[in-house]
Amino acid sequence: MGSVLASNRRADLLEGLDPEQRAAACAPRGPVCVLAGAGTGKTRTITHRIAYLVNTGHVAAGQVLAVTFTARAAGELRSRLRPLGVDAAQARTFHAAALRQLRYFWPRVVGDRQWDLIEGNKLRLVGQAAHRLGLPTEFEVLRDLASEIEWAKASLISPDDYPATVARLSRDIPESAERLAELYRGYERIKNEAQLLDFDDLLLHTTAALEEHRGVAEEFRDRYRCFVVDEYQDVTPSQQRLLDAWLGGRDDLTVVGDANQTIYSFGGASPRPLLDFTRRFPHATVVRLERDYRSTPQVVELANKVIGAARGRPAGSRLSLIGQRADGPPPRFAEYDDEVAEANAAAGRIRELLDTGVAASEIAVLYRINAQSEVYEQALSEAEIPYLVKGGERFFARREVRQAVAALRTAAAGDPGGDLVILVRKVLATVGLTEQPPPGGAAKERWDALLALVELAEELATAVEGATLAKYVSELDQRAAAQHPPTVEGVTLASLHAAKGLEWDAVFLVGLAEGTMPILHADGDDEAIEEERRLFYVGVTRAREYLSLSWALSRNPGGRRNRRRSRFLYGLVPEGHPAARVARAKATSTGPKVRCRVCGCALIATMDIKLGRCGKCPADVDEDLLTRLKEWRVERARELKVPAFVVFTDATLVAIAEQRPTDDSALVSISGIGATKLDRFGAEILAVVKASDAE
């Protein structure tokens, strides 16, 4: 009777798995490699494999150690194992598992007081080491220096070997290799003298305890006999060495990964252990999961095209996804004059999705670098759409932005005169804005954020004649106030790296222009370009149903349209699609154009189109009407408890005061006034215009 129940239990564990998932779940005990494409149910597969091994008597639940790379992923594994009856199995991150083991074995290995784990003061220690060497100690510089030390430790590179290694790899580094090696030594010396451990030490010291102490290794290997590694394509040399120490020559190992999603090589990760798994274990069982249950066939087809164009793909990475869902809408492609127009269009489309019932939490805007978030925070705020920023702070909460705004506020108190943009650049130069961008890393992200503040000044100077520094700081304060929506239900804003492992019904991949995707500093490095392609692939595969891809030809409204779309988009935009020829069409089209109502010239810049005239032509703004409109806006903003620009921006009010619309059609012809604004404020605006004309 017991054997029948056990047999039924095993059958239940395999119920609902597809043939490939079933093959992986019930593969023989021993080395198993699961090559799992995006959306193919890898977590379901490995948790059912663990449960199957336990229920067939191959291993006790408490002898299983499953490791992954994030606390969220480890929590997901535990929550999936619990209902399968194997909650005694351990599921942790590499670092959490190492910390637990190190704490347990420390008295036997070291014997004295256990060293504390560095929590929030790592940069302080790096700063001390940098100061002793006369290196810069600005926050962003220290972040880059700390990242370089972390890469070296994760890659098992000692300070002595560091200069030769980075020279061989032609690695882009923030200081000379010799100086960085000295910094590395100094940091280790300061840390050890203080009896502190960093996260990399957890792996290194645990490995040493197992390799150098036979009794420790025997006790550990008697306790854990079966190992599962998720996201194996992201393993670093230090993690692989710890895994080898855990195994101790045994082969009861299951690894799951997808070389097409290797996007963390900057931190030392490499797909090589995954790709070489069958060389190390020639008798390993290999299962390929290619049935995609996440995305529609339309999204899957595009994803396959993206990764299919990759160069030098090893055999182990050649997975071709097969969509299992019902058909959905085709991916959307769009090209815009500038980033503001791109962001506003994304906000408009998000509003449409929300109106059709798509939850805000099921929508994401993904970009390459965090500095790109500001224009989308602004667009969503103006559209009154709540949002959350993942993997980074909101733009105005970032340290460098807060410092910059403080410097601008101090300068504005002195009431300086002169050109606004020149003043802003001069002030921001004191907090790190240089003429040319620094190399990639935290310093480059800081520079991008400061440059974004300059662009906001350019936008204000274009929209408001004689704009002062005080007015600009006030505008920044209003934007900062608007960009703190409730942190509950909201659209996700995230970098592509932060989006790894997540999925949404609707995904907007934005800023897909050369220099941003792929990132500028990857140019000329074939391996870096291919990692950028994989990052793009990760972005595409986050979408379940709706996928939008867009790029802009310039940064600012009215700026030179000298960008071109990402090389990764070639061959993806359908033949005959407007976005495939929009740049050429704008340059050569003889069809109807929006023309200046003063001189008749064709209008191209977004701000010129909004105002209905060339920037060089004289303004014919009705100052009385503009005053009335601003007074009306103040009252409405107070009633709605939002900053004034959320109702209408200054530029939109100027356009209304110049064009003096008398009906709905004339009002919506002004850029920035769509159906939502028309429904909410249209009648009131027209009444203000009519009252002004009557006097």
N, C-alpha and C positions, 0 to 999 in steps of 0.2 A: 504493500500500500504506500509506504514511504517513497519507494522508487518511482511509483506512478506520479505522486504529487510533485516530486523533484523534477520529473520529466515534463510535467505540465508547466511547472514554474519556468523551466528553461525555454519552453516553447513560447510562453507569454512574453519572455524577455526579447524574443526575436520578432514578435508580432509587430507589424507596422513598419519594419525596416525594408528598404528596397534590396535587391539582390546583392549589390556591392556593399552596402552597409552591413547586411547580414554576414557576408563573407568576412568582413573585418571583425565583426563582433565575436564570431565563433572560430576565428583562426586559431591554430594550435598555440599552446603556450610557447613562448620563445620570441625571437625578434620579429616584429611586425612593423611595416612602414605603410602608413595610410596617406596617400597623396590626395588631399581634399581641397577641391576648388571652392571659391567663394559661394556661400549659400547652399552647400551640399549636405549640411547636417552633420558636421564633424563632431560637435559636442554630444549630440544624441548618440552617434556611433561609438565614441570612446567610453561614454558612461555605460552604455549597454554592454560593451566589451568587458569592462570591469565587473559588472554585475554577473555576466555570463561566466567569467573565470571563477568568481567566488562561488556561484551556484553549482558549477561542475566540479568543485573540490580542488581546483588547481592551486588556489591560494586562499588564505583567510582574509577577510575584509581589512583587518587591522594591519596586514602585511603589505598593503598597496599604498604607494606614494605617487600621487599625480601632481605634476608641477606645470605651471603656466607662467605668464609674464605680468599679469595685472591682478590686483586684488578683486576687481570686478569679475574677471574671467574665473578666478579660483572660487569665488562665491557662487557663480553660475554652475560650476562643476558640482559643488557640494549640494546645491539645491536640486540638481538633477539626480544625484546619487541617492538622496534621502528616500524618495518614494520607491526606488528600486530595491530598498532594503539593505543597502551597503553603506550606510552613513558612517560606519567605523573606518572606512577608507579615508586616508588623508588627502586633501586637495589644497595646495598652497602655492604661493609664488616661490620661485627659486630662493629669493632673499628671506622670506618668512620661514621656509623650511630650514635654511641654513642657520638662521638666528636661533630657532628652537633647538637644533642639534648642538650648536656651539654653546648655548647656555647650559645644556645638560652635561656636556663633556668637559666644560671649562675647568672645574675643580680637579679633574684627573689629569688634564693636559697642562694647565698653567699653574693651578694650585692657589693663587692668591686672589685678591678681590677682582670680581669680574669688571672688565672695562665697560664704560657706558657707550651707548650708541649715539653718534652725533645726530642731533635732531635738526635744529634750525641755524646752527652757527658754522657750517662748513665754510662758507665764503669768508667768515672772519679769520679762520685758520689759513685759508689760501691768501687772504689779504696780508696777514702777518708775514708769510713767506715771501710774498711779492714785494712788500715794503723793504724787507731786509736786502733784496736784490736791486732795489731802485726801479722796480717795474710799476706801471700804472696800477692804481687801485680803485678806479671808478667801478661802480656796481656791474655794469654790462661787461667791462673788461674782465673782471673777476669771474663772472659767469662763464665766459669763453675759456679762461685759464682752467677753471674747475672742470669744465667739460673735457678738456684735453687730457687732464690727469685721469678722469674717469675712463676715457677711451683707452688710455695706455694700460690701466689696471685691468679693464675688462678684456683686453687683448693679450694679457700676460706679458707685457713689455716693461722691463725694468728701467729705471732712470739711466743706467749705463748703456742700455741697448736702444734707448729712445731716439737719439740723433740719427743713427744709421738706419733705423727702421723707417722713420718719416721721410728720409732722403730716398730710400728705395721705393716707397709708396708714392712719392711726390705729393705728400699730404699738405693741404693748405692749412697753415698754422698761424696763430695770432702773434707769435714772437719767434725769435731765432730758436732753432732746435736745442742749441747748447744752453740758452737761458731757460728754456722750458724744462730741460732735464734738471738744472739746478733748482728751479722752482719745485719740481716734483720731489726731489730729495728733501728740500727744506720743509715742504708740507708734511711729508711722512715723518720727519724728525719731530716737528712741533706736535703732531697728532699723537705720536707714540709717547713722547715725554708727558703729555697730558693724560695718557692712558685712555684714549678714545678710539672708537672704531667707526669707520664710514661704511656705507652699504657694500662697497666692493670688498672690504675686509671680511665681511660675513662669509662670502663665498671662498675667499682665499684662505682664511684661517680654518674654516670647516674642512676644506680640502686637505690642508696640511695635517689636521688632526687625524683624518682617516688614512692618509698616506704614510704618516710617520709613527703612528701608534697602533700597533697590531691589535691590542685588546679593544681599543675604541672601534676599529674597523670590524672586528668579529662581532661585537655586540650590536653594532648598527646593522650589519648584513644579516644577522639572525632575526632582527626586528622587521626589516623591510626586504621583501623578496621579489616584488613586482613593481615596475616603474612605468609610468605613462608620462610623456612629455607632449604638451600641446604647443602649437605655434612653433614647431621645431626649426622652421626657417629663420627664426629670430635669435637662435642661441648664439651666445658669445663664446670665445675660447675659454674664459674663466668658468662659465656655466657648464660647458662641455667637459672640462676637466673635473668639476665637482660631480657631474653625472657619472663619469668614468670611475671616480672614487667610490660613489655609491654602489655601482655595479660590481666592482672588484673582480672583473673577468667573467661575470655571469652575463647571460643574454636575455633574461626575461624582461624585455623592453618593448614598449609600443610607442612609436613616435608618429605625430600627426602634423602635417604642414603643407604649405603651398609656396614653392619658390617664386611664383608670380607675385606674391605679396611681401617680398623682402624689401622693406623700406627704412630699415634702421641701421644701415651699414656705418653711418656716421658715429654710432655708439658702439661699434665693434661687432655687430651682428653679421652673420654670414650664413647663406643657405648651403655652404659646402658640406657640413655634416649630414644634412638631409639628402643632398644629391649623391653623397658617397656612402650612404647607408648600406647598400647592397654589396659594395666592395668590402666593407668592414665585416658584414654578416652575409656571406654568399648564399646561405640557406634561408634568408629572411623571406617571410610572406609579404608581398607587395599588393596593395589594393588601391585602385584609383576611384575616387568619388567625383563624378562629373555631372550628376543630375542636380540641377540648380532649382531649389524649391523657394528661393527668396524672390527672384526677379522675373518679370514678364519676359517672354521670348524676344521682344524688341530690345529690352535692356541687355539681355544675355548676348544677343547677336552683336550689339555694339561693343560689349566688353571683349568678346572673342576677337573682334577686329583690332581693338586697341592692343591687346597683348600678342596677337598674331603678327604684328609688325615689329615685334622686338627682335633685336639682333643677337645672334650667338646664344639662343636659348638651349640650355642643356636638355637632354632627353627627359630627365625627371621633372622638368617644369612644363612640359607640353601637354597641359590639360586643356581640353576644349569643352566648355560648359554646354549643357543641354537643358534648355528651359523646360520646366514641368508645369508652369502656371498657364492660365488662360491668357489669350492675347490682351495687350494693353495698348495705350497710345504710343506712337513713335516718339523717340527722343526729339526734343526741340533744340534748334541751333539758332543763335542770334548774334549779330554784330552791331555795336553801338558806337556813336561818335566819341563818347567819353564815359568814364567810370560812374559819374553821377547818373547819366541816362541809363546805364546798365543796371545800377542798383535800384533806381526807381521802377524800371520795368520788372525786375525780380519781385519787388514789393507788390506791384500791381497783380502779377500772376499769383503770388502767394495769397493775396486777398481773394482772387477768384477761386482758388482751391479751398480756402476756408469757407467761402460762401456755399461751396458744393458739399461741405460736410467733412472734409479732411481735417483732422485734429492738428492744431498748431504744433504739438509735440511730435507729430509724424512728418514734419517738414524740416529740412536742413539746408543751409547755405554753406558750402564748403569752399575754402580758398587756400592758396599755397602758403601764405605767411600771415601772421596775426595782425600785422599793420593794415591789412586789407579790410579789417572788420569795420572800421569807422564809418565808411560811406554806407555800409549796409545797416549799421546801427541807426544812422541818421534817416535812411529811407524808411526803415520799418517804424521808427518813432513817428515820422511825419504821417505815415499811413495808420498810426495807432494800432500797430500789430505788436504784441508782446514777444520778447525774444530772450534767449539765454546764450551766454558766451561760454563755450566749452573749451577746455585746454588752454585757456588764457584769460586774462582780465579784460573787462570792458575797456574800450579805448581810453576813456577819460579817467579810469581807475589805475592805469598803468603808471608805474613809478616815474618814468621819464616824461610822460605827459603832464602829470601833476607838478613835477619840478618846472617844466616849461611854462605852464599856466601861471605858476607862482611868480616866475621871473617876468612874464608879460604883465601881470597885474602890478608888480612893483614899478615897472617902467611906465605903465599907463598912468600911475599916480603922479608922475612928474609932468604930465600933459605935454608930451613931446609933439612937435609938428612934423610934417613931411609925409612922404609917400608911405602908405600903410604897409605894403609888402616889403619895402626896404627896411622899415622899422622892425617888422617881425623877424626878418632874416637876421638883422643885427642882434636882436635880443637872443634869438635861439642859437646864435653862434657861441654865446657865452655858456650854453648848456650842452654843447656837443654837435651842433649842426655844421658840417663842413661842406665845401663846394662839391667834393667828390665823395661818393659812398665808400665806407670802409669795406674790408672783405666780409664774406658771409659770417653769420653767427649772431650773437646777441647784440653786438655793436651795430651790425647792419639793420637789425630790427628796430633798434633805438633810432637810427638815422631815418629809416622809413617813417616812423611815427612823427618825428620832428618835421620831416618834409610834408607830411599830411597836414600839419598845422599851417605851414606856409601856403599850401593850396587852399585851405579854408579862408585865409586872408585874401588870396587872389580872387576867390569867389565873391567875398563880401565887397571888395574894392570894385569889382565889375558891376555888382548889383546896386550899390549905394554910393553915389557920388560924394566925395569928401569924407569917406568913412575914417574914423579916428581909431587909435589904438584902444581907447576906452570902450568904444562901441564894439570893437572886435572882441575884447575880453568879456564884455557882457554877452555877446553872441555865444562864446565858448561856454560860459556859465549856463546859459539856457539849454544848450545842447547836452551838456553834462547832466543837467537835471532831468531832461527828457529820456536819457538813455539809462535809466535805472527802473525798468518796469518790474512788476512783481515776479519773483523767482518761482513761479509755479508752472502753469501751462504756457509754453511759448515756443516759437521757432528757434531751432538750434543754429547758432553761428559757430563754426569750428574750422580749424585748420585740417588739411587732409590727413596729417599724421595723427591728430587727436581723434579723427573719425574712425580709425582702424578698429575693427571689431564691432562696429555699430551699424544700424540700418534704419531707414526711414521709408515711408510711402513715397515721398517726393523729395528729390535732391536737386539742388541748383549748384552746378559746378561753374564758378564764376572766375573772371580774371584770366581766362585761358589765352593769354598773349605771350609771345616770345619774350624772354627775359623774366617772366614770372612763372610760366609753366611751359618748358622747363625753366628752372631758376637760372639767373644769369651766370652765377659762378660755376654752374655745371658745364657750361659750353666749353667745348674742346676736350672734355673728358668723357670718353665713350661709356665707361662704366657708370659714371654719375648720370649721364643722360638716360641710360637704361633704367637706373633706379627711379628717375623722375617719371619715366613711362609707367613703371610699376605703381608709382604713387597715383598717377592719373587713373590707372586701372582700378586701384583700390577705391578711388572716388566714385567711379562709374558703378561698381558693384555694390555700393551702399544703397542704391535705389531699388525699391520694390516695384514701383509702377510708373511714377512720373519722373522723367529725367530731363533737365534743361541744361544746356551748355552754352556759355556766352563769353564774349570778349569785347574789349573796347579799343578803339583806335588811338585814343589819347587819355591822359590822366584827367585833365580839367575841361570843363565846358569852354569851348572856344580855342582849346589848345591845338597844337599841330597834330594832325592825324597821321603820325608816322610809325605807328605800331603795326605789326602783322599778327595774325592769329597763330596759335601754337602749331608747331610742326606735327604734333601728335593728332591734330584734327584733319590733316590731309588724308583723303580717302574715306573719311567718316561722314562728312557733310554730303547729303544726297545730291546727285547730279541735278542741276536745274534749281536747287534750293536758293532762295534769295540771299541767304547768308554766304553762299559760295561765290557770289559776284557783287556783293553790295558795295565794296570799296571801289571797284572799277566803275560800277553804275553811277555812284555819286560823282565820280570824276568826269564821266563822259555822257551821262544821260541828257537827252534833249527834251525830256518830258516836262510836265509842269513842276515848278519849283516854288518854294516859299520865298517871296521877294520882299525887300525892304520897302515899307510904305512911304519912305521919304525919297530915296534915290533910285529904287527899282532894282538894285543888284540882288542876285541870288543870295539867300542866307544859308549858312552852313553851321555855324556855331550854335550850340544849344541855347546859350543866353540870348543871342541875337534873335533866334526864332521865337523865344519866349516873349521878347519885347516887341517883335515885329519890325525891327529896324536894325541897321548896321550899328556896330559900336561906335563908328566914327561919325555917324549922323547925329545932329543935335536932338536932344530929348524934347518931347513936347508934353511932358508930364503935367497933369492938372494938379498943382500943389495943394489946392484946397481939397480936392477929392482924395488925394493921397493922405492928407491929414485926417479926414473923416474915416477913411478905410482903416488907418492905424488905430484910431480911437475905437472903432467898432471891434477890431481884432483884440484890443486890450480887454474889452468887456467880455467878449466870447471866451477868451483864454481864461479869464478869472472865473467865469461860470463853469467851464469844463475842467478847471484846475489843471491846466497844462501850460507849458511855455507858449508864448505867442507864436513862434514860428511853426508849431505843430498845426495851428489853424491855417495860416498861410505864411510863406516866407516873405521877406521884404521884397525880393525880386518879383514874386508873383503880384504883390500889391502895386509895385511900380508899373508892371505890365498892364494891370487893370486901369490904373490912373492915366496911362498913356492912351490906351485903346478904347476906354470908356464903353464897354459892351452894353447893349440894350436888351438882349434876349439870351436865352440859354445857349443857342448855337454859337453866338459870338463869345460867350463866356467860356465854353469848353474848348474853343479854338486856341485858347491861351494855354501853353504848356504848363503842366502842374495842376490843372483843374480837370479832374476826371469825374466819372459818374458818382463816386462816393462824395467828393467835395461838393459837386453840384447839388446832389440831393440834400446834403446837410446845410450848406451855406448859400446856395445859388440865389434863392429868393431874397435873402438878406443883402447880399452884395449888390444885386440889381436895384434894390430899393435905395441903397446908399448912393449909387450912381445916379439914379433918377432924381433923388432929392438934391444932389449937387447941381445937376443940369437945370433944375427948376429955379434955382436962385441966380 
